[in-house]
């Protein structure tokens, strides 16, 4: 029955259906996501105490956001390295850490730990506002694509398995080349 239905559908429609079903499986169908949300204006500092704002650095540009709490931080490089290598000429990247559960007296210590661990800027969300807006799932890196119009088009999370990262990259490339 499947075979006849697919044959009648035509290769183009069958391919579209297959891509949709794969994307639903890969991107966690049924879980709350930020897809369709508008970008939030924010001002955060990184571990080097440099101030970053959405409107000045990323607004109007296709942007990949990699967001994680401390539990997911061990897996962020599995996302950032391959995505950056593949897409660095077509999208902006921003890394963020949810540090909202840290007591105030630990802020300096945490900032120093980030300085030691990361050479690139990691924006520190001390009150969790940005993470809450983007419905970031705890315990794993969340990867979002915000288009040039400021709308979240992709949102997934995971440990960075190669096939998961590849599926995200393919879908992102499709969105970047769509008319």
N, C-alpha and C positions, 0 to 999 in steps of 0.2 A: 504494500500500500504506500509506504513512504516513497519508494522508488518511482512509482507512477506519478504521484503528486508532485515530486520534485521535477520530473521530466516535463510535466505540463506547466509548471511554474516558470520554467526557463532558467538558464544558468545565472543570469544577472540577479533575478529575484531570489533564487536559492542561495547565491553567494551572500546577498544582503542579509537574509535570514540567518545564515550560518554565522556571520560576523556579529549580528545582534545577540544570538544565543551565546556565543563565546564571550562577548563583552559582559553579558549579564552574569555569567559564571565567574569570570575573572574579577569583576569589579564588585562582587558581593551584593547581588540582587537581594532586595528585601531589607537591607540594613540602612539606617539613617545616614544620609550623605549631604554634602553641601552643593551638589549639582543644581545649577540654576540660581544660586545665591549671587548677589552682587558683591563685589569686592568691598571690604570694609576699609575705611580710612584709619590708619594707625600711625603711631610714632613710637618706635622701640629703640633701645640701645643694644649694641652687640657686646661681646665680652671685652672689647677694647674701649668701651664707653663711647663709641661713635654712634650718633643718632641717625636713624633711618626712618623715612616716612614713605607710605604707599604712594602718595601723590607725586613726590619728587623722584623716586627711584624706579617705580614699576608701572604706574598708571599709564594706560594707553599702549602697553607692550605685552605681548604674549609671555606669560610667566609661569614657571613651574615652582611650586612651593613644596618644600619637604619639611614636614612638621613632626616633632616627636617629643615625648616626655622621656625621662631618664630610662625607663624600662625598655623603650624601643630604640634607644640611641645606639646600641650595638649593631643594629641592622641598617642604619641610614646610609652608610657607604655603599651597600649593595644596590641602593637605588641611585644615589647621586653620581657615583663614578660612571656607570654605563650611560645614564641619561645625559649627563653633561658631555661626555665624549661624542655622543650621537647627535645632540641637539644644540650644542653651545652657540652655533651661528644663527639659530632661528628663534630661540627663546631666552628670556632672562631667568635666572635662578635665585631663589632665596631660601635659606635654611632658618628654621625657628625652633626654639626649645621652650617647652612649657616648664617653667620653674615656679609656678604659682603656689605649689605646696611647701616651698622652702620658707622657713621662718626668716624674718628680716635680718637677724644677726648672722645668718649664713650667706648673705648675698655676696659679700666680698670674697669669701672662700670659694663659692661656686663660680664667680666670674673668673677667678684665677685658675680654677680647674679647666674651664672652657678655653682660656688662653693657652694652657699647656697642651690641651687635647686637639685644638682646631686652629689651623693657620688662617682659614677663611672665616669671614664673619658669620656668626650665628646670632640671630636676633633673640633676645631673651624676653619672653612674655611673662613678666612678674605677676600680673594680676589675672592672667588666663583669658582675657577678653577676646583676643584674636582666635585662640584655640576654641573657645565656646562658639564664636560666630561661625567658624568653618566646620563645626560638628566633628572635631578631631576625635577619633577612636583611641582610647588609651592603650598603652602597652606595646604599640607597634608604630613604626614610621607611617605617616599618612602622606600621600603624594597627591597634589591637586594641580590641575591646569586651569589657569585663569586667562581667558582670551583677551584680546586688545580692547574689547568693549567693557571689560571688567566683570565678566560673568564666568562663574566656575563651570567648566564643561566636563571635567573628569575629576574623580575623587576615588582613590583606592587606598588600601593599607595592607601591610604584610611584612614578612621578614626579608623580602627582596629575592625570592626564588627567581632564577633566570627566566623561566617561562612567563612569570607574572610581570616582571620588568619589561620583557620583550612585548607582551600584549599591550601594556600601557604605552610603550613607545610607538608601536604600530598605530594604535588608535589616535595618539597625539599627532603623529605625522599625517594621518588621514584628515584630522581637523585642521591642521595647518595648511593643507593643500586644497581643502574644499572651497568652492567659490562662495 
